[in-house]
Amino acid sequence: MDQHEAHELKEGDIFYTEYDGKYHVYKLLRKEEAEETFHVLGYTPVDEEPTLESLHTLEISYFHAPIHHESFNDTYFLINTPVTDDELIGYYEFQKKMDEDFEAIAAKATEYYQTAYQLTDDGKHEEAIEAYSKAIELLPTFYEAIDNRAFCKMDLERWSEAIDDFKLSLQVHPDSLLAEFSIGECYYRLNDFVRAKEQFEKCVKLDPSHQVSKEFLIKTIDIINSSIR
């Protein structure tokens, strides 16, 4: 099978996606159809397109992440290999947390979130980032905490780190206008106007009535045009 042909992902599939000039490789550990969630193992992103021959050189970045299936609409299949118990370590730990007392975990994550929110209001962004991180560690699908952590990083002008967080947020909450626009704003602040333009165009497509996206798109296009005159 050609790795670029359409392929319905199955447990054990190793596949990759491409964005921002990097190739992101995953292995599908478990599918939860009812919750529309894929549990994946992730490898460290690489600069060159992955091949079957290069798979053995990849390093594991994380053993488990629950990601909404829509984040993997555009993927390239490499190979299917059996899922081993070692590869399921992170998944088992996640399930154990959920099984032990989900309500208690969610309550604790919310507590960290509220603490972080107050710290942000107090201008203590580093402390807020730490508290949001604790909430996310307990509840990896807590996209509101991921978004707010990213906003703290924007307040500290750590634009690239904020982009990474918003992309993480989109993995669990696809088509978020807030995250897509914020990525565009970060690129804008980094003077990467080509990528900023792409993001604002995506936002206008998501919501043609979103006036701020339109305004930023016009400003970005003007900057690009003036630079090539």
N, C-alpha and C positions, 0 to 999 in steps of 0.2 A: 504493500500500500504506500502511495506517495504521501509523505509527511504533510504536504500542503493541501491534501484533499480534506473535505468536510469529514469530521469524525466525532461521533458521540462519545464523550469521555466515559471511561469505565474505571472501576477501582483497579489500581496497579498501573494505570497509564502514566507515562512520563511525557510531558509536553512543555511548550514554552509560549510566551507572549513577547511582544516587542513594543517598547515605548521609550521615548526620550533617548534613543540611540543605544539602549541596553536590551539584552535578552534575559528574560526572567523565566527560570526553569522550575517546574513543580512536579511533584508526584502525587496523584490522587489516592488518598488512603481510604476514605469512606465517603459515600454519597448519602445524603439524607434528603430524599425526594420531597417529603412532606414539608420540610422546613426550607427547601430550596438552597441547601447549604452543601458546599464541598469542603471536606476536611483535607488539607494538603500539607505536604512537607515541602519546604522551599529551599532552593539553592542560592548561593551568592550570585547576583547578576554578573553577566559577562559581556565583553565588548564584541565578540565574534559569534556568529550564528552557531548554535549548538549542533553537533552531529552525534551519531551513535558512537563514533570513535572518541569523541571528546568527553563523553559522559563520565568516564572514570576520573577525569581531572576536576570535576566540579566539587565544591565544598558545600556542606549543608549549612545554611544560614539559620534556619529554625526548624524544629521538628514538628510543629503543628500550628496551623492557623485555620479558623473557620471562616470561609469566604463565600459570599453570595454567588450563586452559579452564574448570574448574568455578567459577572466580572470576567468570565472565561468564554465569552461569545466568539472571540477571534483568537484561536489557538492553533499551534502547529504540533501535530502528534509526532513523537519520536519512536517509542517502543512501550510495550506492556511487560512488566516484570512482577512476579508475586510480591505482595506486601508482607514484609517480615515483621516479627514481633519487635525487633529493635527499632524499626521505622515507626512503629505504632506507640512508642513510649510517650511522646507528647500528646497524642490523641487520648491514650488511656488516662493520663493525668488530668486532661481537660474534662473527660467524662466523669472521672472520680469526683472532681470539684462540683460538677453539676449535680451528680447523684447524691452527694453528701447532704447538701442543703442549699438548693438554688436560691431560695428566698433570702436566706441569710447572706449569701454571697452578693446577691443583687443589692441588698440593703447596705452592706458594707461598701460596695462600689459607689452607691449613691451618696453615702456619707463622705467618701473621699471627694466625690464630684462637688458636693456642696461646699466643702472646705476649700477646694481649689477655686471655686467661683468667688468666694469671699476674699481669698488671697489676691485674686485678680483685681477685684474692686479696690483693694488696699494698695495696688501697685506692686505687689510682691510676685512678679512673674516667674522667677526661678522656682520659688516654693510652690507656686500654683502648678507649674509643669510637673514637679515631682508628685504632687497629690493626684493630678489627672493621670499620670503614669501608673500609679497604684490602682486607680479605678479600672484602667484599661487592662492591667495585668489580671485582675480578678474577673473582668468581663470583657473579653476581646472584641465583642460585637457592640460595645458601648460607643457608637459613632459620635454621639454628642460630646463625649469626653475627648475623643480624638480631635474633633473639630476645634473645641475650645483650647486644647493643648497647642494646636497649630496657631490659633489666634494669639496666644501668649508669645509664641516664637516670632510671629509677625511684629508684635509690639517691641520685641527685642531686636528687630531687623535681621533675624535669622531666617531669611527668605527661603533658602534651599531646604532647610530642615522643615519649615512649615509646609512646603510643597510635598515632601515625603509623607507628612502626616495626613494631608488632605487626600493624597492618593490612597493611603491606607484606609481612610474613611470611606472612599468610594468603593473599595473592595467589599465592604459590608453593607454599604448603603448606596447602590449605583444610581446614577442620574440625579445626584444631589446638585441642585443649582448653586447652593451655597458653597459647596466644596469646589465645583468647577470654576465658579467666578473667582474664588479666593486664590486658586492656582494661577489664574490669569493675572490677578493683581500682583502676586508675588513675582511672576515673570516680568511684569511691567516695572516693578521696583528694581529688579535686577538689570533693567535695560535690555532684556531679551524680548524685543518687541514682536519678532516673528512668532514666537511661541505664545506670547500674550495675545496676539491677534487670533491665533487658532483657538485659544480658550474662549475668548469673548464671542467668537463666531459660534462656538459650540453652545454657549449660554443662550444666545439669541435664538438658536434653533430649538433649544429645550423650552424656552419661554419667550416668545416674540414680544410679550408685553413688558419684559424686564428692562426698564428704562436705564438703569445704571449700567447694565451690560452694553446697551446701545451706545451710551455716552463714552464709555471706555473704548469701545471698538472704534468709534470715530476718531477719538484722540490718538489711538495707537496707529491707525491707518495714516493719519496726518503726519505723525512722527516718521513713519517708514517712508512715506512719499517725499518728505522734505530732505531725508538723508540721501536720497538717490538723485536729487535734482542737480 
